Amino acid sequence: MRRSSAETKAVILAAARERFAESGFERATIRAIAADADIDPSMVMRYFGNKDQLFAAAADFDLAIPDLSGVDSGDVGARLVKHFVDRWERDEIMVVLLRSSTTNADAAQRMQAIFATQLLPVIAEINPKEPLRRAGLVATQMLGLALCRYVLKLPPVVEMSREEVVSWLGPTVQRYID
């Protein structure tokens, strides 16, 4: 049975999501993804170019930001930092996307879209004055933390407990929100 171009891409993306989740970015190969999709590896390359671009297309990441409407307005920054630390540590997909986004334009666009569609509305609801700037500054803290703690693994940042991270970054994020 012959598939349409859209069907082929969908099958490849589904196989890639499963393979990246199961094996991680480093161990997942184009050949394994193609085998999972029952397709020739050259077709994966035809549709997606390379593994980084395939990962960027397959990375469907939910920040899962909780409803903050019931949180005391002075505690929102700390709550967001705690949430992001928990979220970054829950699975490696976001870390892999962050790592990829430093060298791959598609992954960078994916990361931008995640923050624009998921963080921006939350910040805009909390403080509608200059939400783009506020969300961007919150993102600098969360992405900077993730880069230093999970990618570069800077010892003083890695050695901090979650509570210390929250107590240090919470006030900064709160200032951006306020």
MDTraj code that builds the backbone (N, CA, C; nanometers):
import mdtraj as md
import numpy as np

residues = "MET ARG ARG SER SER ALA GLU THR LYS ALA VAL ILE LEU ALA ALA ALA ARG GLU ARG PHE ALA GLU SER GLY PHE GLU ARG ALA THR ILE ARG ALA ILE ALA ALA ASP ALA ASP ILE ASP PRO SER MET VAL MET ARG TYR PHE GLY ASN LYS ASP GLN LEU PHE ALA ALA ALA ALA ASP PHE ASP LEU ALA ILE PRO ASP LEU SER GLY VAL ASP SER GLY ASP VAL GLY ALA ARG LEU VAL LYS HIS PHE VAL ASP ARG TRP GLU ARG ASP GLU ILE MET VAL VAL LEU LEU ARG SER SER THR THR ASN ALA ASP ALA ALA GLN ARG MET GLN ALA ILE PHE ALA THR GLN LEU LEU PRO VAL ILE ALA GLU ILE ASN PRO LYS GLU PRO LEU ARG ARG ALA GLY LEU VAL ALA THR GLN MET LEU GLY LEU ALA LEU CYS ARG TYR VAL LEU LYS LEU PRO PRO VAL VAL GLU MET SER ARG GLU GLU VAL VAL SER TRP LEU GLY PRO THR VAL GLN ARG TYR ILE ASP".split()
xyz = np.array([
    [0.0840, -0.1188, 0.0000],
    [0.0000, 0.0000, 0.0000],
    [0.0880, 0.1245, 0.0000],
    [0.0592, 0.2137, -0.0888],
    [0.1364, 0.3362, -0.1025],
    [0.0772, 0.4452, -0.0146],
    [0.1652, 0.5188, 0.0555],
    [0.1215, 0.6273, 0.1441],
    [0.1390, 0.7609, 0.0757],
    [0.0554, 0.8560, 0.1156],
    [0.0734, 0.9928, 0.0675],
    [0.1923, 1.0542, 0.1410],
    [0.2381, 1.1664, 0.0923],
    [0.3486, 1.2374, 0.1554],
    [0.3152, 1.2720, 0.3000],
    [0.1946, 1.3218, 0.3238],
    [0.1524, 1.3589, 0.4594],
    [0.1468, 1.2362, 0.5502],
    [0.0975, 1.1247, 0.4985],
    [0.0906, 1.0021, 0.5782],
    [0.2301, 0.9516, 0.6115],
    [0.3201, 0.9579, 0.5140],
    [0.4579, 0.9130, 0.5360],
    [0.5249, 0.9966, 0.6439],
    [0.5083, 1.1282, 0.6359],
    [0.5666, 1.2158, 0.7386],
    [0.5085, 1.1856, 0.8763],
    [0.3796, 1.1617, 0.8825],
    [0.3146, 1.1326, 1.0102],
    [0.3666, 1.0016, 1.0699],
    [0.3860, 0.9006, 0.9860],
    [0.4376, 0.7723, 1.0329],
    [0.5811, 0.7887, 1.0831],
    [0.6611, 0.8643, 1.0111],
    [0.7995, 0.8886, 1.0524],
    [0.8022, 0.9633, 1.1860],
    [0.7202, 1.0670, 1.1982],
    [0.7173, 1.1446, 1.3236],
    [0.6728, 1.0593, 1.4420],
    [0.5732, 0.9754, 1.4216],
    [0.5264, 0.8876, 1.5298],
    [0.6384, 0.7923, 1.5723],
    [0.7075, 0.7347, 1.4748],
    [0.8183, 0.6438, 1.5053],
    [0.9320, 0.7189, 1.5748],
    [0.9588, 0.8396, 1.5299],
    [1.0661, 0.9199, 1.5903],
    [1.0334, 0.9548, 1.7351],
    [0.9104, 0.9949, 1.7617],
    [0.8712, 1.0276, 1.8999],
    [0.8929, 0.9079, 1.9923],
    [0.8486, 0.7924, 1.9466],
    [0.8648, 0.6720, 2.0287],
    [1.0120, 0.6379, 2.0481],
    [1.0891, 0.6456, 1.9430],
    [1.2311, 0.6083, 1.9505],
    [1.3079, 0.7077, 2.0375],
    [1.2844, 0.8379, 2.0207],
    [1.3538, 0.9370, 2.1037],
    [1.3157, 0.9200, 2.2505],
    [1.1894, 0.8931, 2.2769],
    [1.1450, 0.8740, 2.4151],
    [1.2071, 0.7486, 2.4756],
    [1.2175, 0.6441, 2.3965],
    [1.2698, 0.5160, 2.4456],
    [1.4219, 0.5160, 2.4573],
    [1.4895, 0.5711, 2.3570],
    [1.6353, 0.5596, 2.3495],
    [1.7098, 0.6874, 2.3823],
    [1.6400, 0.8004, 2.3837],
    [1.7089, 0.9279, 2.3987],
    [1.7638, 0.9737, 2.2646],
    [1.8003, 1.0984, 2.2581],
    [1.8467, 1.1561, 2.1319],
    [1.9752, 1.0902, 2.0828],
    [2.0721, 1.0749, 2.1707],
    [2.2040, 1.0255, 2.1299],
    [2.1976, 0.8838, 2.0738],
    [2.1203, 0.7971, 2.1359],
    [2.1163, 0.6559, 2.0940],
    [2.0166, 0.6297, 1.9817],
    [1.9220, 0.7179, 1.9625],
    [1.8263, 0.7002, 1.8522],
    [1.8992, 0.7239, 1.7204],
    [1.8750, 0.6380, 1.6248],
    [1.9384, 0.6539, 1.4933],
    [1.8312, 0.6681, 1.3862],
    [1.8710, 0.7282, 1.2775],
    [1.7811, 0.7412, 1.1621],
    [1.7411, 0.6018, 1.1130],
    [1.8368, 0.5088, 1.1108],
    [1.8076, 0.3721, 1.0651],
    [1.7024, 0.3058, 1.1539],
    [1.7170, 0.3215, 1.2862],
    [1.6205, 0.2591, 1.3785],
    [1.4827, 0.3221, 1.3625],
    [1.4786, 0.4529, 1.3475],
    [1.3508, 0.5220, 1.3287],
    [1.2864, 0.4773, 1.1981],
    [1.3675, 0.4675, 1.0920],
    [1.3157, 0.4217, 0.9628],
    [1.2623, 0.2791, 0.9744],
    [1.3342, 0.1927, 1.0455],
    [1.2880, 0.0546, 1.0632],
    [1.1563, 0.0521, 1.1399],
    [1.1465, 0.1359, 1.2437],
    [1.0213, 0.1426, 1.3209],
    [0.9049, 0.1887, 1.2334],
    [0.9349, 0.2765, 1.1387],
    [0.8316, 0.3301, 1.0493],
    [0.8106, 0.2416, 0.9258],
    [0.8913, 0.1360, 0.9138],
    [0.8863, 0.0468, 0.7987],
    [0.9041, 0.1256, 0.6688],
    [1.0138, 0.2029, 0.6684],
    [1.0431, 0.2896, 0.5547],
    [1.1944, 0.2932, 0.5335],
    [1.2380, 0.3241, 0.4165],
    [1.3811, 0.3338, 0.3877],
    [1.4399, 0.4571, 0.4578],
    [1.5590, 0.4459, 0.5169],
    [1.6206, 0.5615, 0.5850],
    [1.6351, 0.6861, 0.4966],
    [1.6518, 0.6654, 0.3664],
    [1.6652, 0.7810, 0.2772],
    [1.5376, 0.8655, 0.2752],
    [1.4236, 0.8021, 0.3007],
    [1.2976, 0.8769, 0.3039],
    [1.2913, 0.9672, 0.4276],
    [1.3462, 0.9198, 0.5385],
    [1.3513, 1.0025, 0.6590],
    [1.4340, 1.1273, 0.6297],
    [1.5478, 1.1060, 0.5657],
    [1.6358, 1.2184, 0.5312],
    [1.5687, 1.3111, 0.4290],
    [1.4958, 1.2534, 0.3366],
    [1.4272, 1.3344, 0.2353],
    [1.3269, 1.4300, 0.2992],
    [1.2513, 1.3784, 0.3953],
    [1.1472, 1.4602, 0.4577],
    [1.1994, 1.5532, 0.5668],
    [1.3065, 1.5110, 0.6361],
    [1.3483, 1.5875, 0.7537],
    [1.4933, 1.6350, 0.7511],
    [1.5719, 1.5945, 0.6555],
    [1.7078, 1.6462, 0.6412],
    [1.8110, 1.5754, 0.7261],
    [1.7979, 1.5822, 0.8580],
    [1.8932, 1.5157, 0.9465],
    [1.8260, 1.4854, 1.0798],
    [1.9001, 1.4229, 1.1679],
    [1.8430, 1.3805, 1.2957],
    [1.8003, 1.5000, 1.3819],
    [1.8781, 1.6064, 1.3811],
    [1.8409, 1.7252, 1.4588],
    [1.7089, 1.7833, 1.4103],
    [1.6918, 1.7924, 1.2793],
    [1.5686, 1.8481, 1.2244],
    [1.4503, 1.7551, 1.2515],
    [1.4747, 1.6250, 1.2453],
    [1.3699, 1.5288, 1.2771],
    [1.3298, 1.5416, 1.4237],
    [1.4285, 1.5531, 1.5111],
    [1.3986, 1.5687, 1.6530],
    [1.3180, 1.6957, 1.6772],
    [1.3582, 1.8060, 1.6142],
    [1.2860, 1.9327, 1.6319],
    [1.1407, 1.9180, 1.5886],
    [1.1180, 1.8473, 1.4790],
    [0.9811, 1.8277, 1.4310],
    [0.9031, 1.7332, 1.5228],
    [0.9713, 1.6356, 1.5803],
    [0.9040, 1.5354, 1.6628],
    [0.8840, 1.5813, 1.8071],
    [0.9609, 1.6799, 1.8499],
    [0.9556, 1.7225, 1.9904],
    [0.8252, 1.7961, 2.0175],
    [0.7340, 1.7249, 2.0727],
    [0.6046, 1.7807, 2.1098],
    [0.6052, 1.7884, 2.2611],
    [0.6446, 1.9022, 2.3132],
    [0.6708, 1.9126, 2.4561],
    [0.5699, 2.0030, 2.5237],
    [0.5125, 1.9515, 2.6299],
    [0.4165, 2.0279, 2.7078],
    [0.4842, 2.0740, 2.8364],
    [0.4940, 2.2055, 2.8542],
    [0.5517, 2.2586, 2.9777],
    [0.4638, 2.2269, 3.0979],
    [0.3374, 2.1963, 3.0731],
    [0.2427, 2.1585, 3.1791],
    [0.2411, 2.2604, 3.2926],
    [0.2395, 2.3871, 3.2570],
    [0.2362, 2.4928, 3.3584],
    [0.1027, 2.4845, 3.4313],
    [0.1079, 2.4760, 3.5631],
    [-0.0163, 2.4614, 3.6388],
    [-0.0975, 2.5910, 3.6408],
    [-0.2225, 2.5788, 3.6772],
    [-0.3085, 2.6956, 3.6948],
    [-0.2555, 2.7729, 3.8157],
    [-0.2182, 2.8974, 3.7938],
    [-0.1601, 2.9796, 3.8999],
    [-0.2590, 3.0807, 3.9553],
    [-0.3851, 3.0732, 3.9132],
    [-0.4841, 3.1726, 3.9543],
    [-0.5087, 3.1736, 4.1045],
    [-0.4912, 3.0611, 4.1704],
    [-0.5149, 3.0551, 4.3142],
    [-0.3902, 3.0798, 4.3985],
    [-0.2774, 3.1056, 4.3330],
    [-0.1513, 3.1263, 4.4035],
    [-0.1404, 3.2725, 4.4446],
    [-0.0953, 3.2972, 4.5660],
    [-0.0732, 3.4337, 4.6125],
    [0.0191, 3.5044, 4.5137],
    [-0.0150, 3.6268, 4.4753],
    [0.0592, 3.6978, 4.3705],
    [0.2087, 3.7101, 4.4007],
    [0.2474, 3.7152, 4.5262],
    [0.3882, 3.7250, 4.5618],
    [0.4638, 3.5935, 4.5574],
    [0.3916, 3.4835, 4.5367],
    [0.4539, 3.3510, 4.5343],
    [0.4619, 3.2901, 4.3938],
    [0.4131, 3.3616, 4.2941],
    [0.4073, 3.3064, 4.1585],
    [0.5470, 3.2771, 4.1041],
    [0.6421, 3.3674, 4.1262],
    [0.7782, 3.3459, 4.0760],
    [0.8392, 3.2183, 4.1299],
    [0.8307, 3.1992, 4.2602],
    [0.8847, 3.0778, 4.3218],
    [0.8116, 2.9545, 4.2705],
    [0.6813, 2.9638, 4.2549],
    [0.6030, 2.8496, 4.2073],
    [0.6445, 2.8129, 4.0647],
    [0.6662, 2.9146, 3.9804],
    [0.7100, 2.8862, 3.8435],
    [0.8483, 2.8218, 3.8408],
    [0.9413, 2.8739, 3.9193],
    [1.0760, 2.8158, 3.9218],
    [1.0691, 2.6703, 3.9681],
    [0.9954, 2.6435, 4.0741],
    [0.9809, 2.5063, 4.1235],
    [0.9213, 2.4160, 4.0152],
    [0.8183, 2.4682, 3.9493],
    [0.7562, 2.3895, 3.8432],
    [0.8564, 2.3576, 3.7318],
    [0.9307, 2.4589, 3.6883],
    [1.0253, 2.4365, 3.5789],
    [1.1355, 2.3389, 3.6183],
    [1.1872, 2.3486, 3.7393],
    [1.2890, 2.2530, 3.7828],
    [1.2305, 2.1120, 3.7806],
    [1.1113, 2.0963, 3.8344],
    [1.0454, 1.9655, 3.8318],
    [1.0253, 1.9169, 3.6889],
    [0.9843, 2.0071, 3.6015],
    [0.9548, 1.9696, 3.4626],
    [1.0817, 1.9304, 3.3881],
    [1.1896, 2.0062, 3.4073],
    [1.3157, 1.9741, 3.3397],
    [1.3670, 1.8377, 3.3852],
    [1.3427, 1.8035, 3.5109],
    [1.3970, 1.6788, 3.5644],
    [1.3065, 1.5585, 3.5394],
    [1.1858, 1.5820, 3.4941],
    [1.0911, 1.4721, 3.4724],
    [1.1287, 1.3850, 3.3533],
    [1.1765, 1.4448, 3.2457],
    [1.2219, 1.3671, 3.1311],
    [1.3280, 1.4459, 3.0561],
    [1.3970, 1.3771, 2.9675],
    [1.5106, 1.4399, 2.9015],
    [1.4760, 1.5103, 2.7699],
    [1.3547, 1.4999, 2.7250],
    [1.3217, 1.5548, 2.5936],
    [1.3460, 1.7050, 2.5871],
    [1.3061, 1.7784, 2.6901],
    [1.3260, 1.9231, 2.6882],
    [1.4745, 1.9588, 2.6928],
    [1.5534, 1.8827, 2.7670],
    [1.6979, 1.9064, 2.7729],
    [1.7602, 1.8796, 2.6356],
    [1.7176, 1.7722, 2.5715],
    [1.7682, 1.7413, 2.4379],
    [1.7287, 1.8516, 2.3407],
    [1.6061, 1.8996, 2.3503],
    [1.5624, 2.0083, 2.2625],
    [1.6446, 2.1347, 2.2894],
    [1.6711, 2.1655, 2.4150],
    [1.7537, 2.2814, 2.4487],
    [1.8937, 2.2658, 2.3901],
    [1.9529, 2.1493, 2.4088],
    [2.0869, 2.1240, 2.3552],
    [2.0873, 2.1392, 2.2030],
    [1.9874, 2.0835, 2.1384],
    [1.9786, 2.0910, 1.9920],
    [1.9545, 2.2331, 1.9442],
    [1.8794, 2.3105, 2.0218],
    [1.8433, 2.4451, 1.9775],
    [1.9616, 2.5409, 1.9720],
    [2.0711, 2.5054, 2.0360],
    [2.1886, 2.5930, 2.0310],
    [2.2608, 2.5840, 1.8971],
    [2.2355, 2.4780, 1.8209],
    [2.3046, 2.4617, 1.6932],
    [2.2110, 2.4370, 1.5757],
    [2.0820, 2.4212, 1.6030],
    [1.9889, 2.3847, 1.4972],
    [1.8728, 2.4837, 1.4942],
    [1.8554, 2.5488, 1.3808],
    [1.7520, 2.6521, 1.3685],
    [1.6110, 2.5959, 1.3878],
    [1.5864, 2.4745, 1.3397],
    [1.4536, 2.4151, 1.3569],
    [1.4233, 2.3893, 1.5043],
    [1.5218, 2.3383, 1.5758],
    [1.5031, 2.3130, 1.7192],
    [1.4855, 2.4452, 1.7940],
    [1.5601, 2.5474, 1.7533],
    [1.5460, 2.6791, 1.8167],
    [1.4056, 2.7348, 1.7934],
    [1.3538, 2.7207, 1.6731],
    [1.2179, 2.7668, 1.6438],
    [1.1159, 2.6883, 1.7248],
    [1.1404, 2.5603, 1.7432],
    [1.0496, 2.4772, 1.8222],
    [1.0485, 2.5239, 1.9673],
    [1.1676, 2.5527, 2.0206],
    [1.1781, 2.6014, 2.1580],
    [1.1071, 2.7362, 2.1713],
    [1.1257, 2.8245, 2.0747],
    [1.0580, 2.9547, 2.0767],
    [0.9068, 2.9356, 2.0757],
    [0.8592, 2.8440, 1.9934],
    [0.7152, 2.8198, 1.9839],
    [0.6597, 2.7643, 2.1150],
    [0.7339, 2.6766, 2.1782],
    [0.6889, 2.6197, 2.3055],
    [0.6707, 2.7306, 2.4083],
    [0.7690, 2.8179, 2.4189],
    [0.7589, 2.9241, 2.5186],
    [0.6542, 3.0286, 2.4791],
    [0.6417, 3.0585, 2.3497],
    [0.5437, 3.1579, 2.3057],
    [0.4007, 3.1092, 2.3250],
    [0.3764, 2.9825, 2.3004],
    [0.2394, 2.9323, 2.3092],
    [0.2011, 2.8836, 2.4483],
    [0.3001, 2.8528, 2.5322],
    [0.2684, 2.7972, 2.6636],
    [0.3006, 2.8903, 2.7801],
    [0.4142, 2.9596, 2.7756],
    [0.4504, 3.0488, 2.8867],
    [0.3863, 3.1866, 2.8703],
    [0.3903, 3.2410, 2.7515],
    [0.3379, 3.3761, 2.7272],
    [0.1930, 3.3930, 2.7743],
    [0.1015, 3.3024, 2.7409],
    [-0.0369, 3.3214, 2.7880],
    [-0.0488, 3.3226, 2.9403],
    [0.0322, 3.2432, 3.0075],
    [0.0289, 3.2385, 3.1540],
    [0.0743, 3.3734, 3.2103],
    [0.1829, 3.4253, 3.1571],
    [0.2355, 3.5541, 3.2043],
    [0.1380, 3.6659, 3.1711],
    [0.0799, 3.6630, 3.0515],
    [-0.0156, 3.7668, 3.0109],
    [-0.1377, 3.7684, 3.1013],
    [-0.1786, 3.6519, 3.1480],
    [-0.2938, 3.6450, 3.2378],
    [-0.2598, 3.7030, 3.3757],
    [-0.1379, 3.6795, 3.4203],
    [-0.0950, 3.7291, 3.5515],
    [-0.0737, 3.8800, 3.5491],
    [-0.0039, 3.9269, 3.4444],
    [0.0236, 4.0699, 3.4315],
    [0.0179, 4.1069, 3.2834],
    [-0.0916, 4.1675, 3.2404],
    [-0.1079, 4.1977, 3.0978],
    [-0.0194, 4.3124, 3.0463],
    [0.0508, 4.3801, 3.1352],
    [0.1390, 4.4889, 3.0924],
    [0.2709, 4.4300, 3.0422],
    [0.3006, 4.4510, 2.9152],
    [0.4223, 4.4025, 2.8489],
    [0.4463, 4.2515, 2.8680],
    [0.3478, 4.1694, 2.8366],
    [0.3639, 4.0254, 2.8598],
    [0.4758, 3.9618, 2.7769],
    [0.4997, 4.0097, 2.6553],
    [0.6075, 3.9533, 2.5736],
    [0.7425, 3.9703, 2.6423],
    [0.7676, 4.0907, 2.6904],
    [0.8942, 4.1189, 2.7579],
    [0.9042, 4.0370, 2.8866],
    [0.7971, 4.0344, 2.9634],
    [0.7988, 3.9616, 3.0908],
    [0.8214, 3.8114, 3.0675],
    [0.7481, 3.7552, 2.9739],
    [0.7643, 3.6122, 2.9436],
    [0.9048, 3.5838, 2.8904],
    [0.9561, 3.6734, 2.8085],
    [1.0921, 3.6556, 2.7571],
    [1.1954, 3.6557, 2.8682],
    [1.1791, 3.7443, 2.9645],
    [1.2737, 3.7497, 3.0752],
    [1.2603, 3.6282, 3.1671],
    [1.1389, 3.5829, 3.1889],
    [1.1204, 3.4595, 3.2663],
    [1.1895, 3.3445, 3.1928],
    [1.1732, 3.3402, 3.0613],
    [1.2368, 3.2345, 2.9812],
    [1.3884, 3.2403, 2.9928],
    [1.4462, 3.3624, 2.9999],
    [1.5931, 3.3704, 3.0129],
    [1.6394, 3.2998, 3.1394],
    [1.5641, 3.3153, 3.2448],
    [1.6022, 3.2513, 3.3709],
    [1.5846, 3.1002, 3.3647],
    [1.4727, 3.0557, 3.3106],
    [1.4453, 2.9121, 3.3079],
    [1.5373, 2.8395, 3.2089],
    [1.5594, 2.9001, 3.0928],
    [1.6484, 2.8378, 2.9944],
    [1.7939, 2.8460, 3.0394],
    [1.8321, 2.9588, 3.1000],
    [1.9679, 2.9728, 3.1512],
    [1.9954, 2.8720, 3.2615],
    [1.8995, 2.8553, 3.3507],
    [1.9126, 2.7557, 3.4565],
    [1.9282, 2.6160, 3.3955],
    [1.8412, 2.5831, 3.3021],
    [1.8455, 2.4508, 3.2400],
    [1.9782, 2.4285, 3.1672],
    [2.0248, 2.5280, 3.0946],
    [2.1517, 2.5153, 3.0238],
    [2.2657, 2.4897, 3.1215],
    [2.2711, 2.5679, 3.2287],
    [2.3808, 2.5543, 3.3248],
    [2.3696, 2.4288, 3.4107],
    [2.2491, 2.3907, 3.4474],
    [2.2298, 2.2768, 3.5388],
    [2.2292, 2.1424, 3.4668],
    [2.1653, 2.1348, 3.3488],
    [2.1429, 2.0058, 3.2842],
    [2.2265, 1.9813, 3.1591],
    [2.2753, 2.0868, 3.0947],
    [2.3556, 2.0689, 2.9737],
    [2.5034, 2.0901, 3.0051],
    [2.5396, 2.2087, 3.0545],
    [2.6793, 2.2375, 3.0869],
    [2.7223, 2.1729, 3.2180],
    [2.6238, 2.1455, 3.3043],
    [2.6464, 2.0826, 3.4345],
    [2.7505, 2.1576, 3.5170],
    [2.7297, 2.2894, 3.5299],
    [2.8186, 2.3710, 3.6118],
    [2.8060, 2.3262, 3.7571],
    [2.9173, 2.2834, 3.8194],
    [2.9100, 2.2252, 3.9538],
    [2.8331, 2.3075, 4.0576],
    [2.8557, 2.4397, 4.0707],
    [2.7809, 2.5091, 4.1762],
    [2.6292, 2.5099, 4.1529],
    [2.5877, 2.5056, 4.0281],
    [2.4446, 2.5054, 3.9971],
    [2.3872, 2.3647, 4.0135],
    [2.4615, 2.2645, 3.9705],
    [2.4176, 2.1257, 3.9842],
    [2.4069, 2.0878, 4.1323],
    [2.4986, 2.1374, 4.2135],
    [2.5020, 2.1012, 4.3559],
    [2.3904, 2.1665, 4.4378],
    [2.3248, 2.2682, 4.3826],
    [2.2159, 2.3332, 4.4556],
    [2.0962, 2.2393, 4.4648],
    [2.0330, 2.2383, 4.5815],
    [1.9089, 2.1622, 4.5956],
    [1.7990, 2.2364, 4.5195],
    [1.6883, 2.1704, 4.4974],
    [1.5741, 2.2349, 4.4322],
    [1.5290, 2.3559, 4.5130],
    [1.5264, 2.3404, 4.6449],
    [1.4828, 2.4505, 4.7319],
    [1.5751, 2.5711, 4.7189],
    [1.7057, 2.5456, 4.7073],
    [1.8004, 2.6563, 4.6895],
    [1.7792, 2.7260, 4.5552],
    [1.7575, 2.6482, 4.4514],
    [1.7312, 2.7069, 4.3196],
    [1.6076, 2.7965, 4.3274],
    [1.5036, 2.7465, 4.3889],
    [1.3796, 2.8237, 4.4016],
    [1.4040, 2.9505, 4.4827],
    [1.4771, 2.9396, 4.5926],
    [1.4980, 3.0583, 4.6767],
    [1.5874, 3.1616, 4.6092],
    [1.6789, 3.1192, 4.5261],
    [1.7652, 3.2140, 4.4551],
    [1.6955, 3.2752, 4.3333],
    [1.6277, 3.1928, 4.2538],
    [1.5687, 3.2422, 4.1284],
    [1.4254, 3.2912, 4.1428],
    [1.3527, 3.2410, 4.2405],
    [1.2136, 3.2816, 4.2592],
    [1.1952, 3.4331, 4.2648],
    [1.2752, 3.5055, 4.3465],
    [1.2589, 3.6526, 4.3530],
    [1.2887, 3.7230, 4.2203],
    [1.3835, 3.6696, 4.1444],
    [1.4148, 3.7306, 4.0144],
    [1.2989, 3.7129, 3.9177],
    [1.2448, 3.5915, 3.9116],
    [1.1303, 3.5647, 3.8240],
    [1.0098, 3.6479, 3.8713],
    [0.9928, 3.6584, 4.0019],
    [0.8820, 3.7392, 4.0555],
    [0.8942, 3.8843, 4.0120],
    [1.0162, 3.9372, 4.0132],
    [1.0379, 4.0756, 3.9694],
    [0.9989, 4.0925, 3.8224],
    [1.0321, 3.9943, 3.7401],
    [0.9943, 4.0016, 3.5990],
    [0.8431, 3.9980, 3.5815],
    [0.7769, 3.9201, 3.6620],
    [0.6313, 3.9086, 3.6520],
    [0.5631, 4.0367, 3.7005],
    [0.6135, 4.0921, 3.8094],
    [0.5542, 4.2137, 3.8672],
    [0.5835, 4.3351, 3.7819],
])
top = md.Topology()
chain = top.add_chain()
for i, resn in enumerate(residues, 1):
    res = top.add_residue(resn, chain, resSeq=i)
    for name in ("N", "CA", "C"):
        top.add_atom(name, md.element.get_by_symbol(name[0]), res)
traj = md.Trajectory(xyz[None], top)
